[in-house]
Amino acid sequence: MIKLYMWAMSNGYKASIMLEEIGLPYEACPVDIGRGDQFAPDFLRISPNNKIPAIVDPNGPDGKPISIFESGAILLYLAEKARQFLPQTAREPYRVVEWLMFQMGGVGPMFGQAHHFRHYAKEKHPYSIDRYTRASARLYGVMDRRLRDASYLAGDDYSIADIASFPWVRRHERHGQRLEDYPNVRRWFQSIAARPAVIAGLKPLSEGEKRGIVVDEKSHDLLFGESQFSPRA
């Protein structure tokens, strides 16, 4: 059984949704980042960047256990393992990978910064709020134009590119966006949200999402203060 180290956040849900989609058994192991679990030595051994998610697969490609960190790498690994949601043709995998990289390099960082400055920053900084809200709006626009001509981000078929972006779009209000302004994204979002595997993939550790990651001054420091930036042995 695959062990999935996660918390109830967009990047964590990428991995749990993927595991539900491909039907591999897994155990969701909580890494409560608001309490500092991400800095535990055992977790750092499999995720040296102290970020969720990470997986440990006891049956790696050579039959031996393997650990993978970084959500995009996990999606690629699981897609290749299951031979699902990543086309096996000569050309089409690159369409999936480019939209996966769009999420990793654009959607995640920009939406995350908008979320941070709009909701978690102790000091409201108008320049930062405006910059990242506008950057997020631009990326929603990119997706909307793409989805005007395609059912899914990489084309006609649902793929790991969609699995990567969906959990982030789920928090659109935190980015200062309305799906009504992006009708093609809204259609795409609603179709994915109705998938049984997606519904199941959003359940692990969902009580943590209701609680939130910042519950006191200590958790804020662990996530955004000096504790976050302290070097780890």
C-alpha positions in Angstrom: 0.0 0.0 0.0 1.3 3.4 -0.9 1.8 5.9 1.9 0.7 9.4 1.1 2.1 12.1 3.3 -0.2 15.1 3.0 -2.3 17.8 4.6 -5.7 19.1 3.4 -4.3 21.6 0.9 -4.4 21.9 -2.9 -1.1 20.2 -3.5 -2.0 17.3 -1.1 -5.3 16.8 -2.9 -3.5 16.5 -6.2 -2.0 13.2 -5.0 -5.1 11.8 -3.2 -7.3 12.5 -6.3 -4.8 10.8 -8.5 -4.6 7.8 -6.3 -8.4 7.5 -6.3 -8.5 7.9 -10.0 -6.1 5.1 -10.7 -7.5 2.9 -8.0 -4.3 2.2 -6.1 -4.7 1.5 -2.4 -3.1 4.1 -0.2 -2.9 5.4 3.4 -3.2 9.1 4.0 -0.6 10.0 6.6 -1.2 13.4 8.1 1.5 16.0 8.0 0.0 18.9 10.0 2.0 21.8 8.7 0.4 24.2 11.2 2.0 22.2 14.0 5.4 21.8 12.4 5.1 18.1 11.3 6.9 19.0 8.0 10.1 19.6 9.9 10.2 16.1 11.5 13.4 14.3 10.6 11.5 11.2 9.3 9.5 13.4 6.9 12.5 15.4 5.8 14.2 12.1 4.7 11.5 11.7 2.1 10.7 15.3 1.5 13.9 17.3 1.9 12.1 20.6 0.9 9.8 20.1 3.9 6.7 20.4 1.7 3.7 18.2 1.2 2.8 15.9 -0.5 5.3 13.0 -0.6 4.7 9.3 -1.2 6.4 6.1 -0.4 5.6 3.2 -2.8 6.7 -0.2 -1.4 6.7 -1.5 -5.0 8.8 0.8 -7.0 9.8 0.4 -10.7 12.5 -2.2 -9.7 10.3 -3.9 -7.1 12.0 -2.0 -4.3 10.5 0.8 -2.2 10.8 4.3 -3.6 9.9 7.7 -2.2 8.9 10.7 -4.3 8.4 14.3 -3.3 7.0 17.3 -5.3 3.4 17.0 -6.4 4.2 17.2 -10.1 6.8 14.4 -9.9 4.2 12.3 -7.9 1.6 12.7 -10.6 4.1 11.8 -13.4 5.3 8.8 -11.4 1.7 7.5 -10.7 0.6 8.1 -14.3 3.5 6.1 -15.6 3.0 3.4 -13.0 -0.7 3.0 -13.8 -0.4 4.0 -17.5 -3.3 6.3 -17.1 -3.9 10.0 -17.6 -0.7 10.5 -19.5 -1.0 9.5 -23.2 1.3 6.8 -24.6 1.5 8.3 -28.1 4.6 10.0 -29.5 3.2 13.6 -29.4 0.4 13.9 -26.9 2.4 13.4 -23.6 4.1 16.7 -24.3 0.8 18.6 -24.3 0.0 17.1 -20.9 3.4 17.9 -19.5 3.4 21.5 -20.7 0.0 22.1 -19.0 1.3 20.3 -15.9 4.3 22.7 -15.9 1.9 25.6 -16.4 0.4 24.6 -13.1 3.7 24.0 -11.3 5.4 27.1 -12.5 2.4 29.5 -12.7 -0.9 28.5 -11.2 0.5 27.2 -7.9 3.0 30.0 -7.2 0.8 32.9 -8.3 -2.4 31.6 -6.8 -0.5 30.8 -3.6 0.9 34.3 -3.3 -2.5 35.8 -3.9 -4.0 33.6 -1.2 -1.1 34.5 1.2 -1.3 38.3 0.8 -5.1 38.4 0.7 -5.6 36.2 3.7 -2.5 35.3 5.8 -0.2 38.3 5.7 -0.4 40.2 9.0 0.1 43.5 7.2 -2.1 44.2 4.2 0.2 45.4 1.5 -1.9 46.9 -1.4 0.9 46.5 -4.0 1.3 42.8 -3.3 -2.4 42.1 -3.1 -2.9 43.8 -6.4 0.1 42.2 -8.1 -0.8 38.6 -7.3 -4.6 39.1 -7.7 -4.0 40.4 -11.2 -1.4 37.7 -11.9 -4.0 35.1 -10.9 -6.6 36.7 -13.1 -4.3 36.5 -16.0 -3.7 32.8 -15.5 -7.5 32.2 -15.1 -7.8 34.0 -18.5 -5.2 31.7 -20.0 -7.1 28.6 -18.9 -10.4 30.1 -20.0 -9.1 30.7 -23.5 -7.6 27.2 -23.7 -10.8 25.6 -22.5 -12.8 27.5 -25.1 -11.2 25.2 -27.7 -10.7 22.0 -25.6 -12.6 19.9 -23.1 -9.6 19.6 -20.9 -6.3 21.5 -20.5 -4.2 19.1 -22.6 -7.0 18.4 -25.1 -10.0 16.1 -25.4 -9.0 13.8 -22.6 -8.8 14.3 -18.8 -5.2 14.1 -17.6 -2.8 14.8 -14.8 -2.7 18.4 -16.0 -6.3 18.7 -14.9 -5.7 16.8 -11.7 -2.9 19.3 -10.9 -4.9 22.5 -11.5 -8.4 21.5 -10.2 -7.6 21.7 -6.4 -6.1 25.2 -6.9 -9.1 26.5 -8.9 -11.3 25.1 -6.1 -10.1 28.0 -4.0 -10.8 30.7 -6.6 -12.4 33.0 -4.1 -9.2 33.1 -2.1 -7.4 34.4 -5.2 -10.0 37.2 -5.6 -11.6 35.5 -8.6 -15.2 34.5 -9.6 -15.7 31.5 -11.9 -18.7 33.4 -13.4 -16.0 35.6 -15.1 -14.4 32.5 -16.7 -17.3 30.4 -18.2 -15.0 27.8 -19.8 -13.1 27.3 -16.6 -16.4 27.0 -14.7 -17.6 24.3 -17.1 -14.3 22.4 -16.8 -14.3 22.8 -13.0 -17.9 21.6 -12.6 -17.3 18.5 -14.8 -14.2 17.5 -12.8 -15.8 18.2 -9.4 -18.6 15.7 -10.3 -16.1 12.8 -10.9 -16.5 10.1 -8.1 -12.7 9.8 -7.7 -12.4 13.5 -7.2 -15.1 13.5 -4.6 -13.4 10.7 -2.8 -10.0 12.3 -3.2 -11.1 15.4 -1.4 -12.1 13.5 1.7 -8.8 12.5 3.3 -7.9 14.7 6.3 -10.7 17.1 5.2 -11.2 18.1 8.9 -7.8 19.9 8.6 -9.1 22.0 5.7 -12.1 23.1 7.9 -9.7 24.0 10.7 -7.3 25.9 8.6 -3.5 25.9 8.7 -3.1 29.0 10.8 -4.7 28.6 14.2 -2.4 30.7 16.4 0.8 32.8 16.4 3.0 29.6 16.6 1.5 28.1 13.4 1.8 31.5 11.6 5.5 31.6 12.5 6.0 27.9 11.5 4.5 28.6 8.1 5.6 32.2 7.3 8.0 33.4 10.0 11.5 32.7 11.1 10.8 29.0 11.9 9.9 28.4 8.2 13.3 29.8 7.1 15.5 28.3 9.7 18.1 25.9 8.2 17.4 22.2 8.8 20.1 19.6 9.7 
